[in-house]
Amino acid sequence: MNTLRFKVLDEAFRRKAVPFPEGKERLTEFYAKYVFDRAKMQRYLSKSTYGILTNSIDKGEPLNRTIADGVATGMKQWAIESGATHYTHWFQPLTGGTAEKHDSFLDFNNQGGAIEDFSGKLLAQQEPDASSFPNGGIRNTFEARGYTAWDPSSPAFISGDTLCIPTIFIAYTGEALDFKTPLLKSINVLNKAAVDVCQYFDANVNKVTSFLGWEQEYFLVDEALWAARPDLMLTGRTLMGHSSAKNQQLDDHYFGAIPSRVLSFMKDLEIESLKLGIPVKTRHNEVAPNQFELAPIYEEANLANDHNLLLMAVMKKIARRHNFRVLFHEKP
């Protein structure tokens, strides 16, 4: 074990910052490039469909099947033009992460030919197997049917070659099997209560929006060092070794100069995040060794939560590209 430790330390110290091509585009030119935002909705949807969809997003009005078909057609056209070949309902089961099942746009007709198809039915609802997701014991395994349902208030986005559609995840009896469903219910209850109070002072108030400003602290560990630590590999935090400093012994690291390898990772991460519409703003060293922080501009609470989960998935991918492993436990 001692020999392994020296080998991985030697490998870690030999690593250099991974270069990546920095384009000449300004940040504003590719912000939300892979997001089906309102600008793209206006371009790819009919005027009436766009109006009804934005009313649903802003006022919570229900959508009918015809509108869903129109949205699906425009969304598919944009996704295919952007290089997507698959689509998925992107949801948040009780695992602490996200889940997705990819289906191809490709379908086949009776003559043996291939067509590209994506209907309002496929956009609005799907039926993934829920038997292997945590459920709190609310049903038996043979009652494993689960449903994902489209959340229009959070825009679809493209990850790799896949169109990702944010959805809720519920059991066939209606119980929530995810974190998004109770969040949306809470936002709705808070909105109603706040509107009732506001109307004592201004009768014109008809909606109160909840905002969330989050920050993501994380540790970057060289991949070789990570592979030599079974506790990091299995749990994502330290279970052996010395206890971490609890006071301000390492305050010289806080807001210090960012190491070159880490800065290269941060730049790469910021570009990928901005393309996905995540409004990243701040980056800096945190107090602990190799601990860092990223903070975006605050957003509507449901969208902010989606962006936080999406960011963590992107961070894991970018970290591997730079020979790091990222740990999200606040104080490992």
C-alpha positions in Angstrom: 0.0 0.0 0.0 2.9 2.4 0.8 4.4 1.7 -2.6 1.1 2.4 -4.3 0.8 5.6 -2.4 4.2 6.8 -3.7 3.3 5.8 -7.2 0.0 7.6 -7.4 1.6 10.7 -5.8 4.3 10.7 -8.4 1.7 10.4 -11.2 -0.5 13.2 -9.7 2.5 15.6 -9.4 3.5 14.9 -13.0 0.1 15.9 -14.5 -0.3 19.2 -16.3 -3.3 21.3 -17.0 -5.3 19.7 -19.8 -5.6 22.2 -22.7 -9.0 22.6 -24.4 -9.8 24.7 -27.4 -11.2 28.1 -26.4 -13.4 29.5 -29.2 -13.4 33.1 -30.3 -17.2 33.4 -29.6 -18.3 35.7 -26.8 -20.1 34.1 -23.9 -23.4 35.7 -24.8 -23.2 34.2 -28.3 -23.4 30.6 -27.1 -25.4 31.0 -23.9 -28.3 28.5 -23.8 -27.2 27.1 -27.2 -28.6 23.7 -26.3 -31.7 24.9 -24.5 -35.2 25.0 -26.0 -35.8 28.4 -24.5 -38.4 31.0 -25.5 -36.4 32.4 -28.4 -36.2 28.9 -29.9 -39.9 28.3 -29.0 -40.8 31.4 -30.9 -38.8 30.2 -33.9 -40.0 26.6 -34.1 -43.6 26.8 -32.8 -46.6 28.4 -34.4 -47.8 31.7 -33.0 -50.8 30.2 -31.3 -48.9 27.2 -29.9 -46.2 29.5 -28.5 -48.8 31.7 -26.9 -50.6 28.9 -25.2 -47.4 27.2 -24.0 -46.0 30.4 -22.5 -49.3 31.0 -20.8 -49.1 27.6 -19.3 -45.5 28.3 -18.1 -46.4 31.7 -16.7 -49.9 31.1 -15.3 -50.0 27.3 -14.9 -52.8 26.8 -17.4 -53.4 23.2 -18.6 -52.3 22.1 -22.1 -54.3 19.9 -24.4 -53.1 17.1 -26.7 -53.2 19.3 -29.8 -50.8 21.8 -28.2 -48.5 19.0 -27.0 -48.3 17.7 -30.6 -47.4 21.1 -31.9 -44.7 21.5 -29.2 -43.3 18.0 -29.9 -43.0 18.8 -33.6 -41.1 22.0 -33.1 -39.0 20.5 -30.3 -38.0 17.5 -32.5 -37.1 19.8 -35.5 -34.8 21.9 -33.3 -33.3 18.9 -31.6 -32.5 17.1 -34.9 -31.0 20.3 -36.4 -28.8 20.5 -33.3 -27.5 17.0 -33.8 -29.8 15.0 -31.4 -30.8 11.4 -32.4 -32.5 10.4 -29.2 -34.8 11.8 -26.5 -35.4 11.0 -22.9 -37.6 11.9 -20.0 -35.1 13.4 -17.5 -36.3 12.9 -13.9 -35.1 13.0 -10.3 -35.7 9.7 -8.4 -35.0 9.4 -4.7 -31.4 8.5 -5.4 -29.8 12.0 -5.1 -29.2 12.2 -8.8 -31.1 12.1 -12.1 -32.3 9.2 -14.3 -32.9 8.9 -18.0 -33.9 6.2 -20.6 -32.9 7.1 -24.1 -35.2 6.3 -27.1 -34.4 7.0 -30.7 -36.4 9.4 -32.8 -36.2 6.6 -35.4 -39.4 4.7 -36.1 -40.4 2.2 -38.8 -43.4 2.1 -41.1 -45.3 -0.9 -42.5 -43.3 -0.8 -45.7 -40.0 -1.4 -43.9 -38.9 2.2 -44.2 -37.6 4.4 -41.5 -39.0 7.7 -40.3 -38.3 10.2 -37.6 -41.2 10.5 -35.1 -41.9 12.3 -31.9 -45.5 13.0 -30.9 -47.2 14.9 -28.2 -48.0 11.7 -26.4 -44.3 10.8 -26.2 -43.5 14.3 -25.0 -46.2 14.5 -22.3 -46.0 11.1 -20.6 -44.0 7.9 -20.6 -44.0 4.7 -18.5 -40.6 3.7 -17.2 -40.1 0.7 -15.0 -40.1 2.0 -11.4 -39.3 -1.3 -9.6 -35.7 -0.6 -9.0 -36.0 3.0 -7.8 -36.4 3.9 -4.1 -40.0 4.3 -3.1 -40.2 4.3 0.7 -42.1 1.0 0.7 -45.3 2.5 -0.6 -46.0 -0.4 -3.0 -44.9 -4.0 -3.9 -42.5 -4.9 -6.6 -45.3 -6.3 -8.8 -47.0 -2.9 -8.6 -43.9 -1.3 -10.2 -45.5 0.8 -12.8 -44.3 4.4 -12.7 -45.1 7.4 -14.9 -43.0 10.4 -16.0 -44.9 13.5 -17.0 -43.6 16.6 -18.8 -42.8 19.7 -16.7 -43.3 22.6 -19.2 -42.0 25.2 -16.7 -38.4 23.8 -17.1 -37.1 24.0 -20.7 -35.9 20.9 -22.5 -32.2 20.8 -23.3 -29.7 18.7 -25.4 -27.0 16.7 -23.7 -24.7 14.9 -26.1 -27.0 13.5 -28.8 -30.0 13.3 -26.6 -33.0 15.7 -26.1 -33.7 15.8 -22.4 -37.2 16.7 -21.2 -37.5 17.5 -17.5 -40.4 15.5 -16.0 -41.9 14.5 -12.7 -42.0 10.8 -11.6 -45.0 9.3 -9.9 -46.4 5.9 -9.0 -49.5 4.6 -10.8 -51.5 5.5 -7.6 -50.3 9.1 -7.7 -47.6 9.1 -5.0 -44.4 11.0 -5.7 -41.4 8.9 -6.5 -39.1 11.9 -7.0 -38.0 15.2 -5.6 -39.5 17.4 -8.3 -43.1 16.6 -7.6 -43.1 17.8 -3.9 -41.1 20.8 -4.9 -43.6 21.9 -7.5 -46.5 21.3 -5.0 -44.6 23.4 -2.4 -44.0 26.2 -4.9 -47.7 26.2 -5.8 -48.9 26.3 -2.1 -46.4 29.1 -1.3 -47.6 31.0 -4.4 -51.3 30.8 -3.3 -50.5 31.8 0.3 -48.3 34.7 -0.7 -50.8 36.0 -3.3 -53.5 36.0 -0.6 -51.3 38.2 1.6 -50.2 40.5 -1.2 -53.8 41.2 -2.3 -54.5 42.9 1.0 -52.1 45.6 -0.3 -52.5 45.3 -4.1 -55.5 43.5 -5.7 -53.6 43.3 -9.0 -51.1 40.8 -7.7 -51.9 37.3 -9.1 -48.6 35.4 -8.8 -45.6 35.3 -6.5 -42.5 33.5 -7.9 -40.1 31.7 -5.6 -36.4 32.2 -6.4 -33.5 30.2 -5.3 -29.8 31.2 -5.2 -27.7 28.1 -4.7 -23.9 27.4 -4.7 -22.0 24.2 -5.3 -19.0 23.4 -3.2 -16.9 20.5 -4.4 -13.5 18.8 -4.0 -11.2 17.9 -6.9 -9.1 14.8 -6.3 -6.5 13.5 -8.8 -7.9 10.4 -10.4 -4.9 8.3 -9.4 -5.2 9.3 -5.8 -8.9 8.7 -5.9 -8.3 5.2 -7.3 -6.0 4.4 -4.4 -8.7 5.2 -1.8 -11.5 2.7 -1.5 -13.5 5.0 0.8 -13.6 7.7 -1.8 -14.5 5.3 -4.5 -17.3 3.7 -2.6 -18.8 6.6 -0.5 -17.5 9.8 -2.0 -16.0 10.9 1.3 -13.1 10.1 3.6 -13.7 7.3 6.1 -10.0 6.9 7.2 -7.0 9.1 7.9 -6.7 12.2 10.0 -9.6 14.4 10.8 -9.9 17.5 8.8 -9.1 21.0 10.3 -12.2 22.4 11.9 -11.2 26.0 12.5 -9.4 28.6 10.3 -6.0 26.9 10.0 -6.3 26.9 6.2 -7.6 30.4 5.7 -4.7 31.1 3.3 -6.3 28.8 0.8 -9.7 30.6 0.9 -10.0 33.0 -2.1 -6.3 32.1 -3.0 -4.9 31.8 -6.5 -6.6 29.0 -8.4 -4.2 26.2 -9.5 -3.6 25.9 -13.3 -5.1 22.4 -13.5 -8.2 23.5 -11.6 -8.6 26.7 -13.6 -8.5 24.7 -16.8 -11.3 22.5 -15.4 -13.3 25.5 -14.3 -13.1 27.2 -17.7 -14.2 24.0 -19.5 -17.0 23.5 -17.0 -18.2 27.1 -17.4 -18.4 26.9 -21.2 -20.4 23.6 -21.0 -22.7 25.0 -18.3 -23.4 28.2 -20.2 -24.3 26.2 -23.3 -26.9 24.4 -21.2 -28.3 27.7 -19.9 -26.9 27.4 -16.4 -26.1 31.0 -15.4 -22.7 30.4 -13.7 -21.2 33.6 -12.3 -18.6 33.0 -9.6 -15.7 30.7 -9.0 -13.1 30.6 -6.2 -11.0 28.5 -3.8 -12.8 27.3 -0.7 -11.1 26.9 2.7 -10.1 23.2 2.6 -7.3 21.9 0.4 -8.6 21.2 -3.1 -12.0 22.5 -2.2 -13.6 25.0 -4.6 -16.9 26.7 -5.2 -19.1 27.6 -8.1 -22.1 29.9 -7.8 -24.7 30.9 -10.4 -27.2 33.8 -10.6 -30.4 33.1 -8.7 -33.3 31.7 -10.7 -36.9 30.5 -10.3 -36.7 27.7 -7.7 -37.8 24.8 -9.9 -35.4 25.7 -12.7 -32.6 26.4 -10.2 -33.0 22.9 -8.7 -32.9 21.3 -12.2 -29.8 23.3 -13.0 -28.1 22.2 -9.8 -28.6 18.6 -10.6 -27.6 19.0 -14.2 -24.5 20.9 -13.2 -23.3 18.0 -10.9 -23.7 15.6 -13.8 -21.7 17.9 -16.1 -19.0 18.4 -13.4 -18.5 14.6 -13.1 -18.0 14.4 -16.9 -15.7 17.4 -17.2 -13.6 16.2 -14.2 -12.8 12.9 -15.9 -11.7 14.8 -18.9 -9.1 16.7 -16.7 -8.0 13.5 -14.8 -9.9 14.5 -11.7 -12.7 13.0 -9.7 -15.2 15.4 -8.1 -16.6 14.9 -4.6 -19.7 16.8 -3.6 -19.7 16.1 0.1 -19.3 19.4 1.9 -16.8 18.3 4.5 -15.3 14.9 3.6 
